[in-house]
Amino acid sequence: MKLLEIDGVTECRIVSRINRFVVEVKVNKVKKRANINNTGRLKELLIKGRKGYCIRKGIKTEYRLFGIKSGRYATIIDTQLQMRCFEIALKKNLIPWLNGYNVLKRNVKINNSRIDYLLKRDEESIFLEIKSAALRKNKYAMYPDCPSSRGRRHITELIKCANDGQKAVILFVAAVPKVKAFKPNKRADKQIFNLLKKAMSAGVLLKAISIYYDPTNCSIILNDPDLKVINI
């Protein structure tokens, strides 16, 4: 299902990653700098010569890189765009297991961390944290692709919420085309893997949705609103 169309898309070729937030690309054979907001390593995606997709809304750069071609479609690396897609799907009741919920608050402070959303339906509320799963291994989308102290902190806070009797969800946005399931990446961060097991035991719900970018119509597609999560 089509979630949204992206206006003003520019094709590019990856040259190199300059730092955490900037990638050098070629647009019409001219080198440009493009902003990215995904702090993962993205080594499997940011490969020299690979086709990418930008919009002209970079932060201190002319462009913002949001997608990397992966076969016929593209992986969405832009975490803000992933969150926007989630909000659209939620508002349109396209995520069956969250039907009726609305965003009550964004960027919710809990102790020393901030969780992405507080959702509400009638008298029920849920803390929900989104994690970007832009790494593909075989038929799986995976998170994380490198060690993440921030990820550990968020999972720990949600475990505390669950232990206090509050509902909590970790939602993995599998932004990779045509994957069959989500699977935690134990090799990248064993602590996160163990924390996710602890989270499940505490009652934190681990869920996933699948989206990708279709360059033929400049649209983001919701492929699966309830992607299978492989048991840890």
C-alpha positions as CSV (number, residue, x, y, z in Angstrom):
1,M,0.0,0.0,0.0
2,K,1.3,3.5,-0.9
3,L,1.9,5.6,2.1
4,L,3.1,8.9,0.6
5,E,4.8,10.3,-2.5
6,I,8.1,12.2,-2.2
7,D,8.4,15.4,-4.3
8,G,11.6,16.6,-5.9
9,V,13.6,13.4,-5.8
10,T,17.1,13.6,-7.3
11,E,19.1,10.6,-8.2
12,C,22.8,10.4,-7.2
13,R,25.7,8.1,-6.9
14,I,27.5,7.4,-3.6
15,V,31.1,8.6,-3.4
16,S,32.0,8.2,0.3
17,R,30.8,8.8,3.8
18,I,32.6,11.9,5.1
19,N,31.4,11.7,8.7
20,R,28.5,10.6,10.8
21,F,26.1,13.1,9.2
22,V,27.5,13.8,5.8
23,V,27.9,11.7,2.6
24,E,29.6,12.8,-0.6
25,V,27.5,12.0,-3.6
26,K,27.6,12.7,-7.3
27,V,24.6,14.5,-8.9
28,N,24.9,14.7,-12.7
29,K,28.6,13.8,-12.3
30,V,29.2,16.8,-10.0
31,K,30.3,16.1,-6.4
32,K,27.9,17.3,-3.7
33,R,27.4,16.8,0.0
34,A,24.3,15.2,1.4
35,N,23.1,15.1,4.9
36,I,22.0,11.8,6.6
37,N,20.4,11.3,10.0
38,N,21.0,7.6,10.4
39,T,23.8,7.0,12.9
40,G,24.3,3.3,11.9
41,R,27.4,2.4,10.0
42,L,25.4,1.5,6.9
43,K,28.5,-0.2,5.4
44,E,26.4,-2.5,3.3
45,L,24.6,0.4,1.7
46,L,27.0,3.4,1.4
47,I,29.1,1.7,-1.2
48,K,30.9,3.8,-3.8
49,G,29.0,4.0,-7.1
50,R,25.7,2.8,-5.7
51,K,22.6,4.7,-6.7
52,G,20.9,6.8,-4.1
53,Y,18.0,9.1,-3.8
54,C,18.1,12.7,-2.4
55,I,15.8,15.6,-1.7
56,R,16.9,19.3,-1.6
57,K,16.4,19.7,2.2
58,G,19.8,19.0,3.7
59,I,20.9,20.4,7.0
60,K,24.0,22.6,6.1
61,T,24.2,20.7,2.8
62,E,22.3,21.1,-0.5
63,Y,20.8,17.6,-0.4
64,R,19.5,15.1,2.1
65,L,20.1,11.4,1.2
66,F,17.1,9.3,2.2
67,G,17.3,6.1,0.1
68,I,19.8,3.6,-1.4
69,K,18.9,1.4,-4.3
70,S,18.5,-2.2,-3.4
71,G,17.5,-4.2,-6.4
72,R,14.3,-2.9,-8.0
73,Y,13.4,-0.8,-5.0
74,A,15.3,1.2,-2.3
75,T,16.1,0.9,1.3
76,I,15.0,4.0,3.3
77,I,17.9,5.2,5.6
78,D,16.3,8.4,6.7
79,T,15.0,7.8,10.3
80,Q,12.8,10.9,10.3
81,L,11.1,9.7,7.2
82,Q,10.6,6.3,8.7
83,M,8.9,7.9,11.7
84,R,6.8,10.0,9.4
85,C,5.7,6.8,7.6
86,F,4.8,5.2,10.9
87,E,2.7,8.3,11.9
88,I,0.8,8.2,8.6
89,A,0.1,4.5,8.9
90,L,-1.0,4.9,12.5
91,K,-3.4,7.8,11.6
92,K,-4.9,5.8,8.7
93,N,-5.4,2.7,10.9
94,L,-3.1,0.7,8.6
95,I,-1.4,-1.0,11.5
96,P,-4.0,-3.5,12.8
97,W,-2.4,-4.1,16.2
98,L,-2.5,-0.3,16.9
99,N,-5.9,0.4,15.6
100,G,-7.6,3.3,17.5
101,Y,-4.3,4.6,19.0
102,N,-3.2,8.2,18.4
103,V,-0.1,10.1,19.1
104,L,-0.5,11.9,22.5
105,K,3.0,13.1,22.7
106,R,6.4,12.9,20.9
107,N,9.9,12.7,22.3
108,V,8.6,11.8,25.8
109,K,11.1,12.2,28.7
110,I,11.5,9.2,30.9
111,N,14.2,9.5,33.5
112,N,17.4,10.3,31.6
113,S,16.1,9.2,28.2
114,R,13.5,10.3,25.7
115,I,11.2,7.8,24.1
116,D,9.8,8.5,20.6
117,Y,6.0,8.3,21.4
118,L,3.3,8.1,24.0
119,L,0.2,6.7,22.3
120,K,-3.3,6.7,23.7
121,R,-6.5,4.9,23.0
122,D,-9.4,5.6,25.3
123,E,-7.9,5.1,28.8
124,E,-5.0,3.0,27.5
125,S,-1.5,4.4,26.9
126,I,1.6,2.9,25.4
127,F,5.2,4.1,25.3
128,L,6.6,3.3,21.8
129,E,10.2,3.5,20.7
130,I,11.1,3.2,17.0
131,K,14.4,1.5,15.8
132,S,15.6,1.6,12.3
133,A,16.3,-1.8,10.7
134,A,18.0,-0.8,7.5
135,L,20.4,-3.8,7.5
136,R,19.6,-6.8,5.3
137,K,20.9,-10.3,5.9
138,N,19.4,-12.8,3.5
139,K,15.6,-12.5,4.0
140,Y,15.8,-10.6,7.2
141,A,15.9,-7.0,8.2
142,M,18.1,-6.5,11.2
143,Y,18.9,-4.1,14.0
144,P,21.4,-2.8,15.0
145,D,24.2,-2.7,12.5
146,C,26.8,-1.5,15.1
147,P,27.1,-1.2,18.9
148,S,24.6,1.4,20.2
149,S,24.7,2.8,23.7
150,R,21.6,4.9,22.9
151,G,19.7,1.8,21.9
152,R,20.7,0.0,25.1
153,R,19.5,3.0,27.2
154,H,16.1,3.1,25.5
155,I,15.5,-0.6,25.9
156,T,16.5,-0.4,29.5
157,E,14.0,2.5,30.1
158,L,11.2,0.5,28.5
159,I,12.0,-2.5,30.6
160,K,11.5,-0.3,33.7
161,C,8.2,1.0,32.3
162,A,7.0,-2.6,31.8
163,N,8.1,-3.6,35.3
164,D,6.1,-0.6,36.6
165,G,3.0,-2.0,34.9
166,Q,3.0,0.3,31.9
167,K,2.6,-0.9,28.3
168,A,5.7,-0.5,26.2
169,V,6.5,-1.4,22.5
170,I,9.8,-1.4,20.6
171,L,8.9,-1.1,16.9
172,F,11.5,-2.0,14.3
173,V,11.0,-0.3,11.0
174,A,12.3,-2.7,8.5
175,A,13.0,-0.2,5.7
176,V,14.5,-2.8,3.4
177,P,12.6,-4.0,0.3
178,K,10.8,-7.3,0.4
179,V,12.1,-8.9,3.6
180,K,10.3,-11.9,5.2
181,A,10.9,-11.1,8.8
182,F,12.8,-9.0,11.4
183,K,15.7,-10.5,13.4
184,P,17.9,-8.9,16.1
185,N,21.5,-8.7,15.1
186,K,23.3,-10.4,18.0
187,R,26.7,-10.0,16.3
188,A,26.6,-6.2,16.2
189,D,25.7,-5.7,19.8
190,K,25.3,-8.7,22.2
191,Q,24.2,-6.4,25.0
192,I,21.2,-5.2,23.0
193,F,20.3,-8.7,22.0
194,N,20.3,-9.7,25.7
195,L,18.4,-6.6,26.7
196,L,15.7,-7.5,24.1
197,K,15.3,-10.9,25.6
198,K,15.0,-9.3,29.0
199,A,12.5,-6.8,27.6
200,M,10.3,-9.6,26.2
201,S,10.4,-11.4,29.6
202,A,9.3,-8.1,31.3
203,G,6.3,-7.8,28.9
204,V,7.7,-5.3,26.4
205,L,6.1,-6.0,23.0
206,L,8.6,-6.4,20.1
207,K,6.9,-5.6,16.8
208,A,8.0,-4.7,13.2
209,I,6.6,-3.1,10.1
210,S,8.0,-3.3,6.6
211,I,8.4,-0.3,4.2
212,Y,10.5,0.6,1.2
213,Y,10.9,3.2,-1.5
214,D,9.6,2.6,-5.0
215,P,11.6,4.9,-7.4
216,T,9.2,4.2,-10.4
217,N,6.5,6.4,-8.7
218,C,8.5,8.2,-6.1
219,S,6.5,6.6,-3.4
220,I,7.0,4.9,-0.1
221,I,5.2,1.5,0.2
222,L,3.9,-0.1,3.3
223,N,4.7,-3.7,2.5
224,D,3.7,-5.4,5.8
225,P,2.1,-3.7,8.8
226,D,2.8,-6.6,11.1
227,L,6.1,-8.1,9.9
228,K,7.1,-11.3,11.6
229,V,9.6,-10.9,14.4
230,I,11.9,-14.0,14.8
231,N,11.9,-15.3,18.4
232,I,15.0,-14.4,20.3
